[in-house]
């Protein structure tokens, strides 16, 4: 009769093998989750899209296309959106005018970071596009810096206006260097609207009631960074001192990003390009606005 020998692994060895496999599985899952989180973060903070808005007006005789840039907060840090990528998007839009709405560098920017934003605007002009710029609260407001921009061909609208012809339509651009204004602020004290042209106001910070009272056909703003975090179906996570304002506040008073109507026209707010103070965007990618105005 043959004898069968059965060898058994000691319990301690089986336990060690199981423990090793368990640790390996945990490490693998951790790596996968980390990669997914990184991919989501990278997509939301480091990729650039074009956001299109279309407007009709009986004051224009032909299509007008405007590219809207704001809040670059220029940086040489890794994962920043390069000037080349921005210019490639502008070329894709091929606008009649580029409007830059301020905070193109941060208040604590060094000279090299300021130069990045300066180079972006001068490179856009070198590509043959007309460009208007208004200052935000972060931009260097010293006369010497503004003069340097103007010497480089950047048209700074500092409480100024300019009328140009785009094909068969006259358009007047008004620019204000807006940081924060007093309760008695009134744009009518700065400008008188030209009733014979299509009027576009450039202002960094959205102040809906003031701009509605002024009555430009279109107002272009930045500053909000689109609320930074957009909760799906619930709007911005935080806006103007309130958490989930579209749920717990008055949705009609939330001006975070996009196109908003008012009595005489529209206000468009871009979520901007950069990440300040930290890259924490979600469901709200960096963008360049493309505004298309067509005859009604």
C-alpha positions as CSV (number, residue, x, y, z in Angstrom):
1,X,0.0,0.0,0.0
2,X,1.4,3.3,-1.1
3,X,1.8,6.0,1.5
4,X,0.9,9.6,0.6
5,X,2.9,12.3,2.2
6,X,1.2,15.7,2.6
7,X,3.3,18.6,3.4
8,X,1.7,21.6,5.0
9,X,2.9,25.2,5.2
10,X,3.2,26.5,8.7
11,X,0.4,28.9,9.7
12,X,2.9,31.6,10.3
13,X,4.2,31.4,6.7
14,X,0.6,31.5,5.2
15,X,-0.2,34.5,7.3
16,X,3.0,36.3,6.1
17,X,2.1,35.5,2.5
18,X,-1.4,36.8,2.9
19,X,-0.2,39.9,4.6
20,X,2.3,40.6,1.8
21,X,-0.4,40.2,-0.8
22,X,-2.7,42.5,1.1
23,X,0.0,45.2,1.4
24,X,0.8,44.9,-2.3
25,X,-2.9,45.3,-3.2
26,X,-3.2,48.3,-0.9
27,X,-0.2,50.0,-2.5
28,X,-1.5,49.3,-6.0
29,X,-4.9,50.8,-5.2
30,X,-3.3,53.8,-3.5
31,X,-1.2,54.4,-6.7
32,X,-4.2,54.1,-8.9
33,X,-6.3,56.5,-6.8
34,X,-3.4,59.0,-6.6
35,X,-3.1,58.9,-10.4
36,X,-6.8,59.4,-10.9
37,X,-6.8,62.4,-8.5
38,X,-3.8,63.9,-10.2
39,X,-5.4,63.5,-13.6
40,X,-8.6,65.2,-12.5
41,X,-6.6,68.0,-10.8
42,X,-4.4,68.4,-13.9
43,X,-7.4,68.5,-16.3
44,X,-9.2,71.1,-14.1
45,X,-6.2,73.4,-13.5
46,X,-3.7,73.0,-16.3
47,X,-5.8,72.6,-19.5
48,X,-7.1,75.6,-21.4
49,X,-10.5,75.8,-23.1
50,X,-12.4,78.3,-25.2
51,X,-15.8,79.4,-23.9
52,X,-18.1,80.8,-26.6
53,X,-20.9,83.3,-26.1
54,X,-23.1,84.6,-29.0
55,X,-24.9,87.9,-28.9
56,X,-27.2,89.6,-31.4
57,X,-27.5,93.4,-31.8
58,X,-29.2,95.8,-34.2
59,X,-26.3,98.1,-33.6
60,X,-23.8,96.0,-35.6
61,X,-23.7,95.6,-39.4
62,X,-21.4,92.6,-39.5
63,X,-20.0,89.9,-37.3
64,X,-17.6,91.0,-34.6
65,X,-15.4,88.5,-32.7
66,X,-13.7,89.3,-29.5
67,X,-11.2,87.2,-27.5
68,X,-11.4,87.8,-23.7
69,X,-8.5,87.1,-21.4
70,X,-8.2,87.7,-17.7
71,X,-6.4,86.7,-14.4
72,X,-3.4,85.0,-15.9
73,X,-1.5,85.5,-12.6
74,X,1.6,84.8,-14.6
75,X,4.0,82.3,-13.0
76,X,7.0,80.2,-14.0
77,X,5.9,77.4,-11.7
78,X,5.4,73.9,-13.0
79,X,2.0,73.2,-14.6
80,X,1.4,76.9,-15.4
81,X,-0.3,77.5,-18.7
82,X,2.3,78.8,-21.1
83,X,2.0,81.9,-23.2
84,X,2.3,79.8,-26.3
85,X,-0.7,77.7,-25.4
86,X,-2.7,80.9,-24.8
87,X,-1.6,82.4,-28.2
88,X,-2.5,79.2,-30.0
89,X,-6.0,79.4,-28.7
90,X,-6.3,83.0,-29.7
91,X,-5.1,82.1,-33.2
92,X,-7.9,79.5,-33.3
93,X,-10.4,82.1,-32.4
94,X,-8.9,84.7,-34.8
95,X,-10.6,87.7,-33.2
96,X,-11.1,91.2,-34.4
97,X,-10.0,92.5,-31.0
98,X,-8.4,91.0,-27.9
99,X,-9.6,92.4,-24.6
100,X,-7.4,91.7,-21.5
101,X,-9.1,92.4,-18.2
102,X,-6.4,92.6,-15.6
103,X,-4.6,90.6,-12.9
104,X,-2.2,89.3,-15.5
105,X,0.3,89.0,-12.7
106,X,-0.1,88.8,-8.9
107,X,0.6,91.6,-6.4
108,X,3.6,89.7,-5.1
109,X,5.0,88.9,-8.6
110,X,8.7,89.4,-9.2
111,X,10.0,91.1,-12.3
112,X,10.3,87.9,-14.3
113,X,6.7,87.0,-13.6
114,X,5.6,90.5,-14.6
115,X,7.6,90.0,-17.8
116,X,5.7,86.8,-18.6
117,X,2.4,88.7,-18.7
118,X,4.0,91.6,-20.6
119,X,5.4,89.2,-23.2
120,X,2.0,87.5,-23.6
121,X,0.4,90.8,-24.6
122,X,3.2,92.0,-26.8
123,X,3.3,88.6,-28.6
124,X,-0.5,88.8,-29.2
125,X,0.1,92.3,-30.8
126,X,3.0,90.9,-32.8
127,X,0.6,88.3,-34.3
128,X,-1.4,91.2,-35.7
129,X,-4.3,91.5,-33.2
130,X,-5.5,94.7,-31.8
131,X,-5.4,94.6,-28.0
132,X,-7.0,96.6,-25.2
133,X,-5.9,96.2,-21.5
134,X,-7.4,97.4,-18.2
135,X,-5.8,97.1,-14.8
136,X,-7.0,94.8,-12.0
137,X,-6.3,95.1,-8.3
138,X,-3.1,92.9,-8.6
139,X,-1.5,94.7,-11.6
140,X,1.4,97.0,-11.0
141,X,-0.3,100.5,-11.1
142,X,2.8,102.6,-11.1
143,X,3.0,105.1,-13.9
144,X,6.4,103.7,-14.8
145,X,5.0,100.2,-15.4
146,X,1.9,101.5,-17.3
147,X,4.2,103.6,-19.4
148,X,6.3,100.6,-20.2
149,X,3.3,98.7,-21.4
150,X,2.2,101.6,-23.6
151,X,5.8,101.8,-25.0
152,X,5.5,98.1,-25.9
153,X,2.3,98.8,-27.9
154,X,-0.2,97.7,-25.3
155,X,-3.3,100.0,-25.4
156,X,-4.0,100.6,-21.7
157,X,-7.5,102.1,-21.2
158,X,-7.1,103.8,-17.9
159,X,-10.4,105.7,-17.5
160,X,-10.2,106.2,-21.3
161,X,-12.3,105.3,-24.3
162,X,-11.5,104.7,-28.0
163,X,-13.7,104.3,-31.1
164,X,-12.6,102.0,-33.9
165,X,-14.2,100.6,-37.0
166,X,-14.5,96.8,-37.3
167,X,-15.5,96.2,-41.0
168,X,-18.7,98.2,-41.3
169,X,-19.4,98.8,-37.6
170,X,-18.1,101.5,-35.3
171,X,-17.3,100.2,-31.8
172,X,-16.4,102.3,-28.8
173,X,-14.3,100.6,-26.0
174,X,-14.4,102.1,-22.5
175,X,-11.8,101.0,-19.9
176,X,-11.7,101.5,-16.2
177,X,-8.8,100.6,-13.8
178,X,-11.1,99.1,-11.2
179,X,-10.2,97.8,-7.9
180,X,-12.8,98.7,-5.4
181,X,-15.2,101.7,-5.5
182,X,-17.1,103.7,-3.0
183,X,-20.9,103.4,-2.7
184,X,-21.3,106.7,-4.7
185,X,-19.3,105.4,-7.7
186,X,-21.0,106.3,-10.9
187,X,-19.6,105.5,-14.3
188,X,-21.6,108.3,-15.9
189,X,-19.2,110.7,-14.2
190,X,-16.3,109.1,-16.2
191,X,-17.9,108.6,-19.6
192,X,-20.7,109.7,-21.8
193,X,-22.0,106.8,-23.9
194,X,-21.7,107.2,-27.7
195,X,-25.2,106.5,-29.0
196,X,-24.0,106.1,-32.5
197,X,-21.7,103.2,-31.8
198,X,-21.8,99.7,-30.3
199,X,-20.4,100.3,-26.7
200,X,-18.2,97.8,-24.9
201,X,-17.0,98.4,-21.3
202,X,-13.9,96.7,-20.0
203,X,-13.7,96.4,-16.2
204,X,-11.9,93.9,-14.1
205,X,-14.3,93.4,-11.2
206,X,-18.0,92.6,-12.0
207,X,-20.3,95.2,-10.5
208,X,-23.6,94.3,-12.1
209,X,-25.9,97.1,-10.9
210,X,-23.3,99.9,-11.7
211,X,-22.7,98.5,-15.2
212,X,-26.4,98.1,-15.8
213,X,-27.0,101.7,-14.8
214,X,-24.2,102.8,-17.1
215,X,-25.8,101.0,-20.0
216,X,-23.1,99.8,-22.3
217,X,-24.2,97.2,-24.9
218,X,-21.7,94.8,-23.5
219,X,-19.5,94.7,-20.4
220,X,-16.5,92.4,-20.1
221,X,-15.2,91.4,-16.6
222,X,-12.9,88.9,-14.9
223,X,-11.8,88.7,-11.2
224,X,-14.0,85.9,-10.0
225,X,-11.9,83.0,-11.3
226,X,-15.3,81.5,-12.0
227,X,-15.9,80.8,-8.3
228,X,-12.8,78.5,-8.5
229,X,-14.8,75.4,-7.4
230,X,-18.1,74.7,-9.2
231,X,-20.2,72.0,-7.6
232,X,-22.1,70.1,-10.3
233,X,-25.8,71.2,-10.3
234,X,-25.3,73.6,-7.4
235,X,-23.0,76.3,-8.8
236,X,-20.0,77.9,-7.1
237,X,-19.0,76.4,-3.8
238,X,-18.2,79.9,-2.4
239,X,-19.0,83.3,-3.8
240,X,-19.1,86.8,-2.3
241,X,-18.8,85.6,1.3
242,X,-21.4,82.8,1.0
243,X,-21.2,79.0,0.8
244,X,-23.3,77.5,-2.1
245,X,-25.0,80.9,-2.7
246,X,-27.2,79.4,-5.4
247,X,-28.7,77.1,-2.8
248,X,-28.6,79.2,0.4
249,X,-28.7,82.6,-1.1
250,X,-30.3,84.5,-4.0
251,X,-29.3,82.8,-7.2
252,X,-30.2,85.9,-9.2
253,X,-27.3,87.8,-7.5
254,X,-24.6,85.3,-8.2
255,X,-22.3,86.6,-11.0
256,X,-19.6,84.0,-11.1
257,X,-18.9,83.4,-14.8
258,X,-20.7,83.3,-18.1
259,X,-23.1,85.6,-19.9
260,X,-25.7,87.7,-18.0
261,X,-28.3,90.0,-19.4
262,X,-29.2,93.5,-18.1
263,X,-31.6,96.2,-19.3
264,X,-29.6,97.5,-22.3
265,X,-27.3,94.6,-23.0
266,X,-25.1,91.9,-21.5
267,X,-22.3,91.3,-19.0
268,X,-19.8,88.5,-19.7
269,X,-17.6,87.3,-16.9
270,X,-14.6,85.0,-17.8
271,X,-13.3,82.5,-15.2
272,X,-9.8,83.5,-16.4
273,X,-6.6,81.6,-17.0
274,X,-4.5,81.4,-13.9
275,X,-4.7,79.8,-10.5
276,X,-4.3,82.1,-7.5
277,X,-3.4,81.7,-4.7
278,X,-3.4,77.9,-5.2
279,X,-4.4,75.7,-8.1
280,X,-7.7,74.4,-6.7
281,X,-10.1,74.7,-9.7
282,X,-12.8,72.0,-10.1
283,X,-15.4,71.8,-12.8
284,X,-14.2,75.2,-13.9
285,X,-11.2,75.0,-16.2
286,X,-9.1,77.9,-17.2
287,X,-10.6,79.6,-20.3
288,X,-10.4,82.2,-23.0
289,X,-13.7,83.8,-23.8
290,X,-14.9,84.0,-27.4
291,X,-17.6,86.6,-27.9
292,X,-19.4,86.7,-31.2
293,X,-21.7,89.6,-31.9
294,X,-23.9,89.3,-35.0
295,X,-26.5,91.6,-36.6
296,X,-30.0,91.1,-35.2
